[in-house]
């Protein structure tokens, strides 16, 4: 566990350990939950499909393409839960493959009209 004060800035980093220098890491989704085994019922979204949901979430500069860095302010998950767990989904793509998910940024998925 990592103990922080309320509203403290948290800085996180995800690193890809691979010998291929032509890979990029992208933070797609990060969700918080008071239950480490359930990230579907009571959750708080920091980022979803590359779209920032929390106003304190920020992508941070990394000099390396295989390292993703981001930050957000710590928060209280209602008053009943002493701990918050974080689950993130990362995407790995080829460097400079601009058609890949890593270079698309925020992706809003709209449902199509099923009318005539």
Residue pairs with C-beta under 8 A, 6 or more apart in sequence:
1 83
2 10
4 10
4 74
5 74
6 74
6 75
6 76
7 73
7 74
7 75
8 73
8 74
9 56
9 71
9 72
9 73
9 74
10 71
10 72
10 73
10 74
11 60
11 69
11 70
11 71
12 69
12 70
12 71
12 86
13 62
13 67
13 68
13 69
14 25
14 27
14 67
14 68
14 69
14 88
14 90
15 25
15 66
15 67
16 23
16 25
16 66
16 67
16 92
18 66
21 66
21 95
22 94
22 95
22 96
23 65
23 66
23 92
23 93
23 94
23 95
24 65
24 66
24 92
24 93
24 94
24 95
24 100
24 102
25 65
25 66
25 67
25 68
25 90
25 91
25 92
25 102
26 50
26 68
26 90
26 91
26 92
26 93
26 101
26 102
27 47
27 50
27 59
27 68
27 70
27 88
27 90
28 47
28 49
28 50
28 89
28 90
28 91
28 101
29 45
29 47
29 48
29 49
29 50
29 88
29 89
30 45
30 46
30 47
30 57
30 70
30 86
30 87
30 88
30 89
31 39
31 43
31 44
31 45
31 46
31 48
31 86
31 87
31 88
32 43
32 44
32 45
32 46
32 75
32 77
32 84
32 85
32 86
32 87
33 39
33 41
33 42
33 43
33 44
33 77
33 84
33 85
33 87
34 42
34 77
34 78
34 80
34 81
34 83
34 84
34 85
35 41
35 42
35 85
36 85
39 85
39 87
42 77
44 54
44 75
44 77
44 84
45 53
45 54
46 52
46 53
46 54
46 57
46 72
46 86
47 53
47 54
47 57
47 70
49 106
49 107
49 108
49 109
50 104
50 105
50 106
50 107
51 106
51 107
51 108
52 106
54 72
56 71
56 72
56 73
57 70
57 71
57 72
58 70
58 71
58 72
59 68
59 69
59 70
60 69
60 70
60 71
61 69
62 68
62 69
65 95
68 90
74 84
75 84
77 83
77 84
91 100
91 101
91 102
92 102
93 100
93 101
93 102
93 103
94 100
97 103
101 107
